[in-house]
Amino acid sequence: MPPRRLRWYNALGLLVALVFALFPIFWMVSTSFKPMSEWSSIPPTWISDNPTWGNYTPLFETFKMSYVTARGAGFRSILDSFICAGSSTLISLAFGLCAAIGFARYRAGGERLALAILAVRVIPPVTIAIPMLFLFGELGLRDTHIGVILANVAFTVPFSFWMLKSFIDEVPVTIEEAGMMDGLSRWRASFQITVPLIRGGLFATGLFVFILNWNEFLITMTLTDKTVVTIPVYLHHHAGIFGVQAALATVSALPIVVLGFLIQRHLARAFTLGAIKR
């Protein structure tokens, strides 16, 4: 059957949706190069005639406030974000994968426990931010990378678990049973057969979890003071300085964009997993 041609109204709708989705990105990048007089000008300045790199100076200079030390510089905040988001993502994937295999293959805990794990994502972070602050203070984990990592893992493991469980459910259990007939144990069959088959889903889940950890603000702002300053917290320190915020947001968005392009082949495979009926 020949492919259907894209009709003009479908193309128009697609164009409108594309403009709607990309306009905030255009405005962010454009504002990052505007001088201060054009940040909130009326009528708005779409593209500056006098672009400047001055908004990007906080990436190289120290930003000093009463509660921020030299470690709050722009590139330091990017490094802190990489440490916290990267470590949290790896740990969340490890725990989520083991839990997903246990629930999908061995029905561990039943459906009620699976729903209880999902309920963690329903809890507003603001309701447990202060109790977590006191708890981590008693444990000596306040304003540390480990404290931020543990907090991120607690909130992203349910997301990781449910996404990976949906991918594992799409792999026929008979494939693992065939491997077990060849001498593999249950866990070896899961990790040597099923996990490679859901590699695309693993990458997709990792990207989404990394984005959640990368953008986390409330919990990180509550648990940190001046030793750990991630990008969202650093952006908050520049509240009202729109050009600088736009510049920092542009730089902080680049790792996500690059990571998405690097694993796009795996993402395409993940999104089509299970599309073929068995």
C-alpha positions as CSV (number, residue, x, y, z in Angstrom):
1,M,0.0,0.0,0.0
2,P,1.6,3.3,-1.0
3,P,2.2,5.9,1.7
4,R,-0.5,8.5,2.1
5,R,0.4,12.1,1.1
6,L,0.4,14.7,3.8
7,R,-2.6,17.0,3.2
8,W,-2.3,20.7,3.4
9,Y,-4.4,21.1,6.6
10,N,-2.3,18.3,8.3
11,A,0.9,20.1,7.2
12,L,-0.5,23.4,8.6
13,G,-1.4,21.8,11.9
14,L,2.0,20.2,12.1
15,L,3.6,23.6,11.4
16,V,1.6,25.4,14.1
17,A,2.4,22.7,16.6
18,L,6.1,22.9,15.7
19,V,6.2,26.7,16.1
20,F,4.3,26.4,19.4
21,A,6.8,23.9,20.7
22,L,10.0,25.6,19.5
23,F,9.1,29.2,20.2
24,P,10.1,29.1,23.9
25,I,13.5,27.6,22.9
26,F,14.0,30.4,20.3
27,W,13.0,33.1,22.9
28,M,15.4,31.6,25.5
29,V,18.4,31.5,23.1
30,S,17.5,35.0,21.7
31,T,17.3,36.5,25.2
32,S,20.6,35.0,26.2
33,F,22.3,37.3,23.7
34,K,20.3,40.5,24.4
35,P,21.7,43.5,26.4
36,M,19.8,44.4,29.5
37,S,17.8,47.2,27.8
38,E,16.1,44.6,25.5
39,W,15.2,42.0,28.1
40,S,11.7,43.4,28.7
41,S,11.4,45.9,26.0
42,I,8.0,46.9,24.5
43,P,7.5,46.1,21.7
44,P,9.7,43.0,22.2
45,T,13.0,42.6,20.5
46,W,12.9,39.3,18.7
47,I,16.6,39.2,17.6
48,S,19.0,41.8,19.1
49,D,20.9,44.1,16.8
50,N,23.6,44.4,19.4
51,P,24.2,40.8,20.6
52,T,26.4,40.4,23.7
53,W,28.2,37.5,25.4
54,G,27.9,39.4,28.7
55,N,25.0,37.2,29.9
56,Y,27.3,34.2,29.8
57,T,29.9,35.7,32.2
58,P,28.5,33.9,35.3
59,L,29.7,30.7,33.8
60,F,33.3,31.9,34.3
61,E,33.0,34.3,37.2
62,T,32.2,33.6,40.9
63,F,28.7,34.5,42.0
64,K,28.9,35.7,45.6
65,M,26.0,36.0,48.0
66,S,25.6,35.6,51.7
67,Y,25.0,31.9,51.3
68,V,26.9,31.1,48.2
69,T,30.7,30.6,48.1
70,A,33.1,30.4,45.1
71,R,31.8,26.9,44.4
72,G,28.6,28.5,43.1
73,A,30.3,29.5,39.8
74,G,28.4,28.5,36.7
75,F,30.6,25.6,35.5
76,R,30.8,24.3,39.1
77,S,27.0,24.2,39.2
78,I,27.0,22.2,35.9
79,L,29.5,19.8,37.4
80,D,27.4,19.4,40.5
81,S,24.4,18.7,38.4
82,F,26.2,16.1,36.4
83,I,27.4,14.4,39.6
84,C,24.0,14.4,41.2
85,A,21.8,13.7,38.2
86,G,24.2,11.1,36.6
87,S,24.7,9.1,39.9
88,S,21.0,9.3,40.7
89,T,20.0,8.0,37.3
90,L,22.4,5.0,37.4
91,I,21.2,4.0,40.9
92,S,17.6,4.5,40.0
93,L,17.9,2.4,36.8
94,A,19.7,-0.4,38.8
95,F,17.0,-0.6,41.5
96,G,14.2,0.0,39.0
97,L,15.4,-2.8,36.7
98,C,15.7,-5.4,39.5
99,A,12.3,-4.5,40.8
100,A,10.8,-4.6,37.3
101,I,12.2,-8.0,36.7
102,G,10.9,-9.2,40.0
103,F,7.4,-7.9,39.5
104,A,7.1,-8.8,35.7
105,R,8.6,-12.3,35.9
106,Y,8.0,-13.5,39.4
107,R,4.9,-11.4,40.4
108,A,6.7,-10.4,43.6
109,G,4.5,-8.3,45.9
110,G,1.4,-8.4,43.7
111,E,-0.3,-5.6,42.0
112,R,-1.0,-3.7,45.3
113,L,2.6,-3.3,46.0
114,A,3.3,-2.1,42.5
115,L,0.6,0.5,42.8
116,A,2.0,1.5,46.2
117,I,5.4,2.1,44.6
118,L,3.7,4.3,42.0
119,A,1.9,6.2,44.7
120,V,5.3,7.7,45.7
121,R,5.2,9.8,42.6
122,V,1.9,11.2,43.6
123,I,3.2,12.7,46.8
124,P,4.0,16.4,46.4
125,P,7.7,16.9,47.1
126,V,6.9,20.0,49.2
127,T,5.2,17.8,51.8
128,I,8.3,15.8,52.6
129,A,11.0,18.4,51.8
130,I,11.2,19.7,55.4
131,P,11.1,16.3,57.1
132,M,13.8,15.1,54.7
133,L,15.8,18.2,55.7
134,F,15.8,17.3,59.4
135,L,16.4,13.6,58.7
136,F,19.4,14.3,56.4
137,G,20.7,16.9,58.9
138,E,20.7,14.2,61.7
139,L,22.5,11.8,59.3
140,G,25.1,14.4,58.3
141,L,24.0,14.3,54.7
142,R,22.7,17.8,54.4
143,D,24.4,19.9,51.7
144,T,26.3,16.9,50.3
145,H,26.2,15.2,46.9
146,I,25.2,11.9,48.6
147,G,22.2,13.5,50.2
148,V,20.9,15.0,47.0
149,I,21.5,11.7,45.1
150,L,19.6,9.7,47.7
151,A,16.7,12.2,47.6
152,N,16.6,12.0,43.8
153,V,16.7,8.2,43.8
154,A,13.8,8.1,46.2
155,F,11.6,10.1,43.8
156,T,12.7,8.5,40.5
157,V,12.9,4.8,41.3
158,P,9.1,4.4,41.0
159,F,9.2,6.1,37.6
160,S,12.1,3.9,36.5
161,F,10.4,0.8,37.8
162,W,7.1,1.3,36.0
163,M,8.7,2.2,32.7
164,L,11.0,-0.7,32.7
165,K,8.3,-3.1,33.8
166,S,6.2,-2.1,30.8
167,F,9.1,-2.9,28.5
168,I,9.8,-6.3,30.2
169,D,6.1,-7.2,29.9
170,E,6.4,-6.9,26.1
171,V,9.2,-9.6,26.0
172,P,7.7,-13.1,25.8
173,V,8.6,-15.1,28.9
174,T,9.0,-18.2,26.7
175,I,12.3,-16.7,25.5
176,E,13.7,-16.8,29.0
177,E,12.3,-20.3,29.5
178,A,14.2,-21.5,26.4
179,G,17.4,-20.1,27.9
180,M,16.7,-21.8,31.2
181,M,16.3,-25.1,29.3
182,D,19.9,-24.5,28.0
183,G,21.2,-24.3,31.5
184,L,20.8,-20.6,32.5
185,S,19.5,-19.7,35.9
186,R,16.4,-17.5,36.3
187,W,18.4,-14.3,36.9
188,R,21.0,-15.1,34.2
189,A,18.2,-15.7,31.8
190,S,16.7,-12.3,32.7
191,F,19.9,-10.3,32.5
192,Q,21.5,-12.2,29.5
193,I,18.3,-12.4,27.4
194,T,15.6,-10.0,28.4
195,V,17.8,-7.0,29.3
196,P,19.6,-6.9,25.9
197,L,16.2,-7.1,24.2
198,I,14.9,-4.0,26.1
199,R,18.1,-2.1,25.6
200,G,16.2,0.7,23.8
201,G,13.7,0.9,26.7
202,L,16.6,1.1,29.2
203,F,18.1,4.1,27.3
204,A,14.7,5.8,27.0
205,T,14.0,5.3,30.7
206,G,17.5,6.5,31.6
207,L,17.0,9.7,29.5
208,F,13.7,10.5,31.2
209,V,15.0,9.8,34.7
210,F,18.1,11.9,34.0
211,I,15.9,14.8,32.9
212,L,13.9,14.6,36.1
213,N,17.1,14.6,38.2
214,W,18.7,17.3,36.1
215,N,15.7,19.7,36.6
216,E,15.0,18.9,40.2
217,F,14.8,22.2,42.2
218,L,12.7,22.1,45.3
219,I,14.3,19.1,47.1
220,T,17.8,20.2,46.1
221,M,17.2,23.8,47.2
222,T,15.9,22.5,50.6
223,L,18.8,20.1,51.2
224,T,21.7,22.3,50.0
225,D,23.2,25.5,51.3
226,K,26.5,26.4,49.7
227,T,28.6,23.3,49.1
228,V,26.3,21.8,46.4
229,V,24.8,24.2,43.9
230,T,23.1,22.6,41.0
231,I,21.9,24.4,37.8
232,P,18.3,25.0,38.9
233,V,19.5,26.4,42.3
234,Y,22.1,28.5,40.5
235,L,19.3,29.9,38.2
236,H,17.3,30.8,41.2
237,H,20.2,32.8,42.6
238,H,19.8,35.0,39.4
239,A,16.1,35.5,39.8
240,G,15.0,38.6,37.8
241,I,18.2,38.8,35.8
242,F,16.4,37.5,32.7
243,G,19.4,37.6,30.3
244,V,21.7,35.7,32.6
245,Q,18.9,33.1,33.4
246,A,18.3,32.6,29.7
247,A,22.1,32.1,29.1
248,L,22.4,29.6,31.9
249,A,19.2,27.8,30.8
250,T,20.6,27.5,27.2
251,V,23.9,26.0,28.4
252,S,22.1,23.6,30.8
253,A,19.8,22.4,28.0
254,L,22.7,21.4,25.8
255,P,23.6,18.2,27.6
256,I,20.0,16.9,27.4
257,V,19.8,17.7,23.7
258,V,23.2,16.1,23.0
259,L,22.3,13.0,25.0
260,G,19.0,12.7,23.2
261,F,20.7,12.8,19.8
262,L,23.3,10.2,20.9
263,I,20.7,7.7,21.9
264,Q,17.9,8.5,19.4
265,R,18.4,5.2,17.7
266,H,17.6,3.4,21.0
267,L,14.7,5.7,21.7
268,A,13.1,4.9,18.3
269,R,13.4,1.2,19.1
270,A,12.0,1.7,22.6
271,F,9.0,3.6,21.4
272,T,8.1,0.8,18.9
273,L,8.7,-2.1,21.3
274,G,5.6,-4.1,21.5
275,A,4.1,-2.6,18.3
276,I,4.2,-5.9,16.6
277,K,1.6,-8.3,17.8
278,R,2.8,-11.6,19.1
